[in-house]
Amino acid sequence: MNRTASHFEGLLERYFETLLQDAPTFATVMGVRSAEGKLGELNDRFVARRQRERQTALRSLETISPRELSNEQHLDRLALRSMLLKECEDFTRGRHTLEPNAPQQVLDILFHELMRGDDEPKRAARNLRSLLKQAPNFLEEAGTLIDKPERVWRRVMEQTVTGGAALLEGVETFLQGTQPQPADKAQIRATRRAMEKYRDRVKRRPLAPAGSFAIGTTTLQRRVRDELGLDYTLGQIETLALGEAQRVGDLLKEACARFGRKRSADEILAGLRAQWRPRKPLLELYDSTTREIARGFRAARAVTFPKGDELVVKPVPEFLRTLIPTAAYSQPGAFEKRQRGIFWVNDLSALKKTEAEKLAERQQHFGLSLTCAHEAYPGHHLQFVTANRHPRKWRRLFAHAVFYEGWTLWCEQMMVDLKMDRSPWLRVQQLHDALWRCHRILVDLRLQTRRYGYEQAVRHMQRHLGFTRARAEADVNWYTASPTVPMSYWLGRLENARLHQRLVVGRGWSLQKFNDWLLSFGTIPQSWIEKYGLD
């Protein structure tokens, strides 16, 4: 390795080692055991220190000649630069003074430990008690950061604090069942009060101007280039999205025609859901469907499955039932030796009394084969386990949505194309969800460039997708805080299709060779893989 390459490796090492020390909750989720039970800091000193670290790393990157790096180092260079620029932009525009998200950070790490508790109760209980003890001071300090809260984010924070009561009840239930200690209830009460105090403090602050969540045209264009790896202008992306919405919409109408030309996809799916009767208990059905889909992809030689990984289909513990939707996936940390993912199934029929009520709850899981392909094999689980074994240690920490969400939609498409599930409604459901992802591009782009205000974005989702207001608001709330992520789903799916055309159709690669090649570089934009990963 030449001197420049060694210098670059040292830069990566220093930056990420410092990051993992500074952000123990992030380190815990990544599988660093020494960070467990720590909340870290969230105050002016912490924010300023992290900005200095980013600026130092960016300056160091400028001293490195790209011509002296290997192709794999180029991929890390691009990913690191993208991450640093994004975080620097957020600091410069004062996002830490606008977004009151400290309660969410506390709840997220408590939730992470609760999910661990189903298998390692003593370890989880120890970490939960440590986190609860630190939470009041963490929230008190974090409250000093917020100057003028963004109004959408403030409303989300209020909902988070209200909803957090259920999670804290789950923590209390868990701790009471795991060698209860006298201080448990008091610490949970103190955390709840600290969250309410944080909420009240933020509510007393004057609001930022409407739409302060938007990053603006120039920044959004840069992120499209450096986070999604696309050389499209924003105008070209909008034109693309409009064309895709029309194309997918036409395909959806065609697929719906076999069920009656005057029936919409929502009506068809609602009717089919009402007729569906699960042929076995839901947990068994998810488990058998996941295995069946995995066998199908193996038999089709569509992708290489990782060796030594684990995927467990488990029922949502009682103390988490109100916090998880119909199904969810927990991926293993990047540095965990045991690469075990958990596919949670939440069967709320257990809480119902009548058979009709129980059936209605089970029917919410209609169409679960697409969910299994998306979340398990060959979707998120296979992709993240593969990425977590990348020989370049720090590559595992880069996670670009254009790849990991584009990959899952690609998996859904492969399942339909390879006829893994021959249900007549599958194509309707897949296209119905695809149309939603096409409109996400438009809403994301227009929100972040201030062409849409919040209400316009909500109305767009209601008008074009038939969403209820509550569902539209939930979607848009997330869009405001995650610029370029909503558009990444379908744009990533299109990138995979473009490369498939070039390499499978054009060069004669097998589907397995193509998918394995894509997955072998980690979770980074497809265009970078194309540039530095092809011979």
MOQUI-V953932 format. One record per pair of residues at least 24 apart in sequence whose C-alpha atoms are under 6 Angstrom apart, sorted by the first residue. I is the first residue (numbers start at 1). J is the second residue. Records with the same first field share a line. If there is no record, write none. Layout:
I = J  J
This chain:
5 = 69
29 = 333
30 = 333  334  335
31 = 333  335  336
37 = 127  130  131
42 = 142
43 = 141  142
54 = 84
71 = 532
82 = 226  227
97 = 145  146  147
98 = 146  148  149  150
99 = 149  153
132 = 187
135 = 191
136 = 191  194
143 = 198
148 = 205  206  207  208
149 = 207  208
150 = 208
170 = 319
213 = 480
214 = 448
215 = 448
216 = 448  449
217 = 449
228 = 402  525
229 = 525  527
241 = 438
245 = 435  438
248 = 435
252 = 431
255 = 428
273 = 363  366
287 = 313
290 = 372
294 = 377
301 = 512
302 = 511  512
303 = 512  515  516
309 = 339  340
310 = 340
311 = 340  341  342
312 = 342  343
313 = 342  343  344
314 = 344
315 = 344  345  346
316 = 344  345  346
334 = 388  396
374 = 408
379 = 408
387 = 522
399 = 523
400 = 523  524
401 = 485  488
402 = 488  492
403 = 492  523  524  525
405 = 489
406 = 489  492  493
409 = 493
410 = 493
437 = 490
440 = 486  487
441 = 487
